């Protein structure tokens, strides 16, 4: 059984810093790439990776490379990252 080791506070801080670092002069919206690993640092494939904004809207990531998930065209804001393991079904935020 694999579990997803994420630290919510660190993830939120990284997302907030990432999204707030863009200037108003830019016309494109930022993207985010996330690597999902278990406690032994092995990548987790086929996980359900979702960002949830403060209004409860969900954005599902696309798997890019094994263990890597991408979100494109994000609006600046605060998000919670949710990862559901394909093996155990455990949700981690």
N, C-alpha and C positions, 0 to 999 in steps of 0.2 A: 504494500500500500504506500503510495507516494503522497506526501503532503507538500503544500506550497508554503515556503517560508518567506513571508513578506512583512515588512514593518510599515504599518499604516501611516504613522506620523512621517517617516522618512519619505515614503512614496508621495504623500500629499504635499510635503514641502518641495520635493523635486518637481512635481507637476506644476505647482504654483510658481516656483522660480522659473521654470522653463517657459510657461505661458506668459508670465508678466515681463519677461525680458525683451519682448518684442516692442518696437516703437510704434507709435500711431501712424507714422509715415509709410509703413509697409502695407502693401495691398493683399498679400497672401496670408493665409492663416497657418499657424504652426501645426506640426505633426508630432507624434510621440511614438517612440519605439521602446518596447518593454521586453526584457528577457525573463522568462519564468523558469526557476530551478527548484529542485527539492532540497532537503536539508544536507544532502551529500554533494550539492552543486551540479547534479545531473539535470540536463534540460528536460522539461516536461512538454511533450507534444500533445496536440489535440485538446488542450485545456480551453475552457470557455473564459475569455478575458474581456471584461466589460468595464467601461468608465461610467460612473453615475454622477451627474451634476447635482447641484444643490436643489434643483426643482424635481429631481427624481427621474430625469430623462436618461435613458441608457444608450450608450454607443458601444457596439461590439467591434472588437479588433479583428483584423485579418491576420492569419498566420503568414509570416514572410518566409523565414528560414526556420529549421527545426528549433523550437524553443523561443523563437522571437515573434512578437506580435506587434502590429502597427495600427495606430489610429491616425487618420488623416484629417486635415481641415478642422482643427479644433478651435472653438471660441475661447478666448481668455476666460479663466474662472477657476473655481475650486472643484476638484473631482475626487471621488473615492474610487479606487481600483478594486475590482472584485475578480477573483480567480477561482474557478471551479475545476478541481482535478478530474481528469477523465476516468481515473481508476477508482477513486474513493468517493467521488461526488462531493467532497468537502469543499466548502466555500471559505475563502480567506479574504479579508479586506485589509 
